[in-house]
Amino acid sequence: MIRKIQVFEHDMLDKYALCNDGTRLGPEIIDGLWKYNDNHQQKYFVGVRNGVKFKNYVGVIQLSNTVIEILPKADKDKSADFGQWQGVLLQMLKICKRLKIDSLTTADLNRKQHSLLDLYFESYLDQLDFLLHSGLFKKYGQTEGNVSALKGGLVFTKNIQHNLVHKERFYTRHQQYTYDHLVHQILLKALLILKNINVRATLTDRINRILFALPEIREIKIGAEHFNRIKWDRKTNPYKEAISIAKLIILNYSPDIHGGNENLIAILFDMNKLWEEFVTVCLDKCLTGRYLVKRQNKQVFWNNKTIRPDIYFEKEHSNTQDIPERFIIDTKWKIIEDNQPSDEDLKQMFAYNAHWKSKHSLLLYPTSSDDKAHIIGGYAYKFGEDQHHCSLGFVNVIENGKLNTNFEAKILTMLTTL
């Protein structure tokens, strides 16, 4: 039976925590988390007595039959609604094209007792069904082996080794038009991992049915480098969504975390990067035709070192003789104390203003309350006669119980108000 527990980022989780079935999380799960974190250079959480303290990564971890969901939160409210923030995460992932979901709601997810991981698994199986229905593609590949007719090139040493007695056969290296190529090998590997870690009876039948429907494909070891070898063209483009999910499954799978038969899979996202990507996508969608929005637009800073603000945008269709309006935004997914930015952040924004000739930059934070004021500050040092500024701004993550995606007007007001 599957058991599930939900926590927020930066929360602590110990072996005494209660799962949804009323059982304690237990020391075995904590040991597995410690081992996983050790294998990833303490990247995802901090080990504490009898448990872990999560960092700024959100997503889902499955170890054996235990599923841990780590959700984002933009406040310190101890009674925050897990369901609401789960919905925020799902919609962010959808908007940033990290997860393909259509009409599924958080209520549906909770009613079916599904986790974020199940959505990825189901989406992957949906993609495989689509590809099988559309028809898989063949590709020429080099193979070698014993054949009854001479074709391709004869491999002399192996031919002598294998066919010294059987003169009627030839050991050759030749081209073969086959389904057994890298793209399908990646899809098979992810499907076999899914079969190994799946604990839901509802998915078992689908997995076995798809495995039976696949043509003969070799199972090979897949690493990150294999995904870089895929050439995207007319034949492979329909596979993009499936390959994207397969990459998540394969690269985030940790077999035998205890050195036994308990496997772990974790799909985790850096909330700082997800927030930055979400804000960029929303601004680009809403400001198209008025402003040109760029993410991670870099310039050389010193020798070969570069600097890159999170978001840069400038007004489109400006008179070519005028200097266009240019704005810099640096997103920060954190709760700022007393509305005081760090000296490091202010110095960083000063450098951005200087390099991009921007008169106004913005440090953008999330909030879940309406009492956060927009704060403007001017830098003492001027570029020529021009005063330049850096503001602190806050965007409500949740509006009317849902993820807020319409905040471009508020941001423009912050950047154009001095």
Secondary structure, 3 states (H helix, E strand, C coil): CCEEEEEECCCEEECCCECCCCCECCHHHHHHHHHHHHHCCCCCEEEECCEEEECCEEEEEEECCEEEEEECCCCCCCCCCHHHHHHHHHHHHHHCCCCCCCCCCHHHHHHCCCCHHHHHHHHHHHHHHHHHHHCCCCEEEEEEEEECCCCCEECHHHHHHHHCCCCCCEEEEEEEEECCCHHHHHHHHHHHHHHHHCCCHHHHHHHHHHHHHCCCCCCCCCCHHHHHCCCCCCCCHHHHHHHHHHHHHHHCEECCCCCCCCCEEEEEEEHHHHHHHHHHHHHHHHHCCCEEEEECCCEEEECCEEECCCEEEEECCCCCCCCCCEEEEEECCCCCHHHCCCHHHHHHHHHHHHHHCCCEEEEEEEECCCCCCCEEEECCCCECCECCEEEEEEEECEECCEECCCCHHHHHHHHHCC
